[in-house]
Amino acid sequence: MDKRSAGAILLAAGNSRRMGGQDKLLLPLAGRPLITYALRALEQAEEVEQVVVVLAEHNAEAILPLLRPFKKVTHTCMGGPRRQDSVRNGLYTLPAFDWIVVHDGARPFVTPALIRRGLEAARRFGAAAAA
């Protein structure tokens, strides 16, 4: 496997507590569901080979149809009670990669360039986080 390639985990299993139970991933932003912005960035990021989307029981039925246009989305799985449990479930679902990108599906402003820079920093320092 190319050491420059990566798998990605897109977290979409939150409870939207601060949104009063309304799932922000499905809210429209400029006419598209919020989650599709992160999906598009991961799809366009050359370094990302495969994406697993971690879902919740309450949103899986609504989100699954949104995933169809994205060829890199090869897997889905259910989330856990905490964020770290959802990341673990995503890790267990993806095949082995040297690098893993973890992104929150409710953060629409990620870009392929930001993903690339994050992976470059991770390769240099062992890990990286965008802030």
N, C-alpha and C positions, 0 to 999 in steps of 0.2 A: 504494500500500500504506500502511496506517495506520502511522505512525512509532512507535506504541506496541506494535505486534505484533512477534513474534519467532519464529524457528525454534529448534529445540533439537536438540542432538546428545547422545544417551545412549550412553556408552561401555560396551561389554560384550564387549570383545575381549582382556581381560587373560589372563595365563597362570596365575593363582592359585598362583604359586610358594610363597608363604608358607603356603598351605593344603595343601601336599603334593600339588598337582595336583587337589584336589577343587574344583570350580567353585563358589565362594561365591554367585554369582548365582542358583544353583538351589537353594541350601539353604533349608529352610523356616524362616520367622520367623512365629510365631503362625499357623501353618497355611498360609501363602502363600509362594511363592518370593520370595526377597529382591528380585529385580529388579522385581517388580510394584509395590513401594512407590514407587520413583522414577517408574515409568510412570504410576501413578495421580496423583501430584503434578503431573507435566507435563500429563496429560490435564485436570486440574482447573484449571490455571493459565490464566486467561482470556487473558493476553497471548501465550501460545504457540499458534501456528497449526498448525505441523507439527513432527513429530519424526522424526529418522532414528536408527535403532538400529544401532550399529557392532558387528558380531559377529566371532567367531573361527571358524575351521573346526571346532574341537573342540566348540563349543557351539551352533552355528547350528541344528542339527536339534532340539535340546531347547528352545531359546528361541523359535524362530519360532512355534510354536503358542500361546505365552503372549502374543504380541503381538496376536492377533486381536480381543480385546475393546476395544482402544484405538484409537479412530477417528482420533486425531491422528498415529498412527504411519503415515506415508505412504511411507516408504522404509526399506530396510535396505542395508547395505553391509558389506564385509569390512574388518577392521582391518589395520593395518600392523605392522611389527616393534616400533615404539615408540609411546608414547602420542600424541606429536605427529603421527605418521604417521596414526594412527587418527582424530584430530581433523581432519586435512587431508582424509582420505577422506570423512568426514562432511560437511565444508564443500562438497566437490565434488559431493556427492549431493543436498544440499538445494537448493531454488531460492533465489534471492537474497532476503535479508531485511536490514533495517537493523540488526537485533540478533540475536545468536546466544547461546543459553544452552548451556553445556557442562556436563554432569553425569556423574558416575561411577555406573554402574548398581549398584555394590556399596555405595552410600551411601543407606540407606533412609529417613533422617530428614529429607529435603528436604520442604518444604511449598509449596503454592501461594503463601502469604504471603512466604516466603523468596525464591522466584523473583521475585515482584513487587518486593520491596525491592531485590533485586540489579539488576533492570532499571532501576528508578528511579535507583539510584546510578550505573549505567553511563551513563544518559542525561545525568546531571548532570556526571560526571567523565570520561566517555569509555570507561571500563572499570570492572569491579568483580569482586571475588571474595569469596565467603562464607568466613568463618573463625571 
